[in-house]
């Protein structure tokens, strides 16, 4: 017997569905298409045990969803107790397209516009080969209002601030080429 889950639409209607619908979109009676969370998130929302997570990025994503981040309530700059945070993110992985050859398209354009248009139509019919996955982790930093106004938002400075929090430092060590930012 398949486990049943419930999830609410924006209209307030409660949808009931099998675990196999996790991560998909299902229609509501109101006509909206409702995006159903992944199975691990459905289990977490229903209070069920969720298997141990794969790595630091998944661990931090779960902590963020459970509102356990930031891990401290003291400003990382001046150590004053604060409820203010700077919403930062770490892009650990990103997808990439291995099928594109932009130089070929440029050459076709230069040689002949009609040939270029024909190639664009053909390219639109084929699906690109996408590799990797999008993995962005929200990493809020506790920074008081006074320090926020004087904090530089450059990638180098955000990276330095993130490294001052142990669990974020572990994430950056695991993904040394990750992009970081705020906002």
Buried (B, 14 or more C-beta within 10 A) or exposed (E): EEEEBEBEBEEEEEBEBEEEBBEEEBEBEEEBEBEBBEBBBBBBEEEEEEEEBEEBBBBBBBBBBEEEBBEBEBBBBEEBEBEBBBEBBBBBBEEEEEEEEEEEBEEBBEEEEEEBEEBEEEBEEEEEEEEEEEBBBBBBBBBBEBBBEEBEEEEEEBBEBBBEBEBBEBBBEEBEEBBBBBE
